[in-house]
Amino acid sequence: MPIECGGIKVGVLVCADVYTPNIARAMKFEGAQMFVSPASWGPGLHGPNGEWEQRTHETGLPLIVCNRTGAEKTLDFWKAPSLVVKDWVRVLTHTSERSAVLTFDWDFDRMVSRSSRYSIDYIRN
């Protein structure tokens, strides 16, 4: 079920919820106007392969992905992308070998990014 945030209904798709169309479609049916996805999807063999773009194409809704960084024993997330996707296109994207807070301006009336790039504040490690 979408969460209302400042008058906008946001569908939260946690990590692999984006893998198939079912949850995104249900969220749109329930009134979602955009998606946000906290993710832990590392790059490489088992990384995303067009799923984020596909969900925006199927639903017509923008998607903001906040992916994790860091490394574990078996998986390195340092180059995992965080991004904004609209209409099949990665509008903003960021990968890094340092943890960062990414911000950008969003036009909620037109549901488009007002920013051409992220503002990046790196976190001290």
Summary of the structure (lengths in Angstrom):
residues: 125
radius of gyration: 14.3
end to end distance: 36.0
largest distance: 43.5
contacts: 345
relative contact order: 0.15
helix: 17%
strand: 35%
